[in-house]
Amino acid sequence: MDQKIRFTKSADGVRIAYAESGTGSPIVKAPNWLSHLEFDWKSPVWRHWFKFFSTGHRLVRFDARGCGLSDWTLADFSLDAHVADLEAVIDANALERFVLLGISIGGPIAIEYAHRHPERVSQLILYGTYPQGPLIHPETAERARQLLDLIPKGWAWENAAFRQVYTTINLPEGTEEQRAWFNDLLRITCKPEIGFQLLTAAGEVDVRDKVAEIVVPTLVVHARRDAVTRLDRGRELAAGIPGARFVEIDSQNHLLLEHEPGWARFREVVGEFLGDAANARTAVDATVLESLTARERNVLEHIARGLSNDEISTALYISEKTVRNHITSIFDKLHVDSRAKAIVIAREAGLAAG
């Protein structure tokens, strides 16, 4: 299987490198802390992830700003900037609906995007991640700061002793080949000052106020003995997302490795989730949409296309008050309490087409 690498620019002009592999329904992977599209593609740590998500799907992933083939520049590394990069890659690929995957530090980026654009995300998969960064979480802040402070001095050492600290924490059960690759990742991916700023920004992120408003089907998976992001952080995240499914995987590694039993379990869980979510949506859509009148269905179509009440009023030649009355009835029949949730159901049913 091959990948195609292309480039686009984010809203602030930073060049972002992205890759596509596989064919089928799209899956978009939010960026994690360190990545390199070419180096990762053949790595013993990531290649099985990419092969799995590229089988029967079109996988789109990209290097975070400051990393890999994207611009190595001291820029804005805020959550908003990373979400803007994600939006740019999605627009460059002309994706309307897709599964969104957030791993580790990519989790908050995926959560923020799904909160802002629920109509674009069909399913959300979160692995080994958290709602509140370790630098501001009271139980992890001190340890996280100590590890972070090692970066400016030890990153570029020819001796791998410093980098081995991060490798051991991330892959305690890794093979010699896998650990050697992770050691090189820190040196090859980006400059020490950029890595420091990226990790600082990620450690200070907080999306706890957004998780309760996520309306897309969500799967949260976490390794039981993960030393990078503790299991209770994954549980906290899943508990905060309405209807989210939470699965523990028996592993000590932050990233599941191909040789361990947990990887087979992960593939099974994800496969079930994607299939079950699709079947559930079909059943729900058929039931609830039959209850709408022709006019209500027409109004819902316009809502799904992003039109305001005033614009719907003009398009359908009815008063804005009548539009509001229809929307109230639509929300009641669909059992939703927000426009975003109604949009999700409508777009899943194909009502936004045209």
C-alpha positions in Angstrom: 0.0 0.0 0.0 1.3 3.4 -0.9 0.7 6.9 0.4 0.4 10.2 -1.5 1.8 13.3 0.2 0.6 16.8 -0.7 0.7 20.2 0.9 -1.8 22.9 1.8 -1.7 26.1 3.9 -3.5 26.9 7.1 -5.3 30.1 7.8 -2.2 31.8 9.1 0.0 30.8 6.1 1.8 27.8 7.8 2.4 25.1 5.3 0.9 21.7 6.3 1.9 18.4 4.8 -0.8 15.7 4.6 -0.9 12.1 3.3 -3.6 9.9 1.8 -3.7 6.1 1.8 -6.3 3.5 1.0 -9.7 3.8 -0.6 -13.2 3.9 0.7 -15.1 6.0 3.3 -12.8 8.7 4.8 -11.1 8.6 8.1 -9.2 11.7 9.2 -6.5 11.5 11.9 -5.8 14.5 14.0 -2.1 15.2 14.6 -0.3 13.9 17.7 2.7 15.5 19.4 5.5 14.3 17.0 5.1 12.9 13.5 6.8 12.6 10.2 4.7 11.4 7.3 7.6 9.5 5.6 9.4 8.3 8.7 6.2 7.1 10.4 4.9 5.3 7.3 7.5 2.5 7.6 8.0 2.6 11.3 7.5 -0.5 13.6 5.4 1.7 15.9 2.9 3.2 13.5 2.8 1.2 10.3 0.2 -1.3 11.6 -2.1 1.6 12.6 -2.0 3.1 9.2 -2.5 -0.3 7.5 -5.5 -1.0 9.6 -7.2 2.4 9.1 -6.3 2.4 5.3 -8.0 -1.0 4.8 -11.5 -0.3 3.3 -11.1 3.4 4.1 -9.3 6.4 2.8 -7.0 7.6 5.6 -6.0 11.2 5.7 -3.4 12.3 8.2 -1.0 15.2 8.5 2.1 16.5 10.3 1.4 19.1 12.9 2.8 22.5 12.3 6.5 22.5 13.3 6.9 18.8 12.7 7.8 16.4 9.9 7.2 17.7 6.4 5.1 20.7 7.6 6.8 24.0 8.2 9.4 24.0 11.0 8.6 27.4 12.3 8.0 28.9 15.7 4.4 29.8 15.3 1.1 29.7 17.1 0.8 26.3 18.7 -2.6 26.9 20.4 -5.5 24.5 20.2 -7.3 27.0 17.8 -4.2 26.9 15.5 -4.2 23.1 15.4 -8.0 23.0 14.7 -7.4 25.5 11.9 -4.8 23.1 10.4 -7.2 20.3 10.6 -9.9 22.4 8.9 -7.4 23.3 6.1 -6.5 19.6 5.5 -10.2 18.6 5.4 -11.0 21.4 3.0 -8.0 20.5 0.8 -9.4 16.9 0.5 -13.0 18.2 -0.1 -14.4 16.0 2.7 -18.0 16.5 3.7 -18.4 13.6 6.1 -15.8 11.4 7.8 -14.7 9.5 10.8 -12.4 11.6 13.0 -9.6 9.9 14.9 -7.8 11.5 17.8 -4.8 9.7 19.4 -3.1 11.0 22.5 -2.5 14.8 22.1 -4.6 14.6 19.0 -7.7 13.9 21.2 -8.5 17.4 22.3 -8.0 18.7 18.7 -10.5 16.1 17.5 -12.9 16.9 20.3 -12.8 20.6 19.6 -13.3 20.1 15.9 -16.3 17.7 16.5 -17.8 20.3 18.8 -17.5 23.0 16.2 -18.5 20.9 13.2 -20.8 18.1 14.4 -22.4 17.9 10.9 -19.1 16.9 9.4 -18.1 14.1 11.8 -19.9 10.8 11.4 -18.1 9.1 14.3 -15.4 10.1 16.7 -12.7 7.6 17.9 -10.5 8.7 20.8 -7.5 6.7 22.0 -5.2 7.3 24.9 -6.3 10.8 25.4 -7.7 13.3 27.9 -10.0 16.3 28.3 -7.5 18.4 30.4 -3.8 18.7 29.7 -1.3 17.1 32.2 0.3 20.5 32.9 -2.8 21.9 34.4 -4.3 18.7 35.9 -3.6 18.9 39.6 -2.5 15.3 39.9 -0.1 15.3 37.0 1.2 18.8 36.7 4.4 18.5 38.7 5.6 15.3 37.0 4.7 16.6 33.5 6.6 19.8 34.1 9.7 17.9 35.2 9.7 15.8 32.0 9.0 18.8 29.9 12.0 20.7 31.4 14.3 18.0 30.1 13.7 18.8 26.5 15.7 22.0 25.8 19.0 20.5 27.0 18.7 16.8 26.2 16.8 16.6 22.9 19.7 17.0 20.5 22.2 14.9 22.3 23.9 12.3 20.2 23.7 10.0 23.2 20.2 8.6 23.3 20.0 8.6 27.2 17.6 11.6 27.3 15.4 10.4 24.5 15.3 7.0 26.1 13.3 8.4 29.0 10.4 9.3 26.8 10.8 6.1 24.8 10.6 4.0 28.0 7.5 5.8 29.2 5.7 5.5 25.9 6.7 2.0 25.0 7.7 0.0 28.1 6.9 -3.3 26.4 8.4 -2.3 23.0 11.0 -4.4 21.2 14.6 -3.2 20.7 13.7 -2.1 17.1 10.6 -0.2 18.2 12.4 1.6 21.0 15.3 2.5 18.7 12.8 4.0 16.2 11.1 6.1 18.9 14.5 7.4 20.1 15.2 8.6 16.5 11.7 10.1 16.2 12.5 12.8 18.8 15.6 13.8 16.9 14.2 13.6 13.4 10.8 15.1 13.8 11.5 18.7 14.8 13.7 21.2 16.7 14.0 21.1 20.5 12.5 24.5 21.0 9.5 23.6 18.8 9.0 20.3 20.5 9.0 22.1 23.8 6.4 24.6 22.7 4.2 22.0 21.1 4.2 19.8 24.2 3.7 22.9 26.5 0.6 24.0 24.5 -0.8 20.5 24.5 -0.2 20.1 28.2 -2.2 23.2 28.9 -5.3 22.5 26.8 -8.7 22.1 28.4 -11.8 20.9 26.5 -13.8 19.8 29.6 -16.5 22.3 28.8 -16.9 20.9 25.3 -17.1 17.1 25.9 -20.7 17.3 27.3 -21.8 18.9 24.1 -20.4 16.3 21.7 -23.3 14.9 19.7 -21.7 12.4 17.4 -21.3 8.7 18.2 -18.1 8.3 20.1 -15.7 5.5 21.1 -13.1 6.0 23.8 -10.4 3.4 24.1 -7.6 3.4 26.7 -4.7 1.1 27.6 -5.2 -0.1 31.2 -1.6 0.6 32.4 -0.7 3.6 30.2 2.0 5.5 32.0 1.7 8.6 29.7 -2.0 9.2 30.1 -3.5 7.4 33.0 -6.6 5.2 32.7 -8.7 7.5 34.9 -8.3 10.3 32.4 -9.8 8.2 29.7 -12.7 7.2 32.0 -13.2 10.9 32.8 -13.4 11.7 29.1 -15.8 8.9 28.3 -18.1 9.8 31.2 -18.3 13.3 30.0 -19.4 12.6 26.4 -23.1 11.7 26.1 -23.6 8.1 25.1 -19.8 7.4 24.5 -18.7 3.8 24.6 -15.6 3.2 26.8 -13.3 0.2 26.3 -10.1 -0.7 28.3 -7.3 -2.5 26.5 -4.9 -4.6 28.5 -1.6 -3.0 27.6 1.2 -1.0 29.3 2.1 0.9 26.1 0.9 4.4 25.2 0.7 3.3 21.6 -0.5 -0.3 21.0 2.1 -2.4 19.3 1.4 -4.9 16.6 2.7 -8.0 18.5 0.6 -7.5 21.6 -2.9 -9.0 22.1 -4.3 -5.6 22.8 -3.9 -4.6 19.2 -6.2 -7.4 18.0 -8.7 -6.3 20.6 -8.5 -2.7 19.5 -9.1 -3.6 15.8 -12.1 -5.7 16.9 -13.6 -2.9 19.0 -13.1 -0.2 16.3 -14.6 -2.5 13.6 -17.7 -3.2 15.8 -18.1 0.5 16.6 -18.0 1.7 13.0 -20.4 -1.0 11.8 -22.8 -0.7 14.8 -22.9 3.1 14.6 -23.7 3.0 10.9 -26.5 0.4 11.4 -27.9 2.4 14.3 -28.0 5.6 12.4 -29.9 4.0 9.5 -32.6 2.7 11.8 -32.9 5.9 13.8 -33.1 8.1 10.6 -35.8 6.0 9.0 -37.9 6.1 12.1 -37.7 9.8 13.1 -37.8 11.3 9.7 -41.1 9.5 8.9 -42.7 11.5 11.6 -42.0 14.9 9.9 -44.4 16.6 7.7 -43.4 17.6 4.2 -42.8 21.2 5.2 -40.9 20.2 8.4 -38.7 18.0 6.3 -38.1 20.9 3.9 -37.1 23.2 6.8 -34.8 20.5 8.2 -33.1 20.2 4.8 -32.3 24.0 4.9 -31.1 23.7 8.4 -28.7 21.0 7.4 -27.3 23.2 4.7 -26.4 25.8 7.3 -29.1 28.4 6.6 -30.4 30.7 9.3 -34.0 31.2 10.2 -34.2 34.4 8.2 -32.6 32.7 5.2 -35.0 29.7 5.4 -37.9 32.2 5.7 -36.8 33.8 2.4 -36.2 30.6 0.6 -39.5 29.0 1.5 -41.6 32.2 1.3 -42.9 31.8 4.9 -42.6 34.1 7.9 -39.7 33.7 10.3 -42.2 33.0 13.1 -43.5 30.1 11.1 -40.0 28.8 10.6 -39.4 28.9 14.4 -42.6 27.0 15.0 -41.6 24.3 12.5 -38.2 24.1 14.1 -39.8 23.6 17.6 -41.9 20.8 16.2 -38.9 19.2 14.4 -36.8 19.3 17.6 -39.6 17.6 19.5 -40.1 14.8 16.9 -36.3 14.2 16.6 -35.9 14.3 20.4 -33.1 16.8 20.1 -32.5 20.1 22.0 -30.1 21.9 19.6 -29.7 22.8 16.0 -26.3 21.0 15.9 -28.0 17.7 16.9 -30.7 18.1 14.3 -28.0 18.8 11.6 -26.3 15.5 12.5 -29.4 13.5 12.0 -30.3 15.3 8.8 -26.9 15.0 7.2 -26.7 11.3 8.2 -30.0 10.9 6.3 -28.6 12.7 3.2 -31.0 15.7 3.6 -28.2 18.2 3.0 -27.5 17.0 -0.5 -27.8 19.6 -3.2 
